[in-house]
Amino acid sequence: LLAHVPLIFFNEVAAGCARAVRGGRTKQADAKAFLGRLGALPLSLSVEIHPAADWFERAIKMNCQVADSAYLTLALDLRVPIATFDGGLATAAKSNKAKLYWPV
């Protein structure tokens, strides 16, 4: 299974791991191990460079966070489901007619 991710994906995953370590929810070694496993996954990186005003407009149009608009735009453009546990992104996906992927 090939997953398509926007460029911001790696920043967001690293930030989430750092928050988890700082918050005491996981150990640094476990976060590093997770990031290592993530690096081994088959990911297709989408690099879209747009002015900030474009991302702003997408977020307003899609009624979501700017970062979420990157994921949502990619899923809609590729006509693939979006995988997320983020409630705001899932709500935006539904309201923008994107399919959600739920692993079994």
Secondary structure, 3 states (H helix, E strand, C coil): CCEEEECHHHHHHHHHHHHHHHCCCCCHHHHHHHHHHHHCCCEEEECCCCCHHHHHHHHHHHCCCHHHHHHHHHHHHHCCCECCCCHHHHHHHHHCCCCECCCC
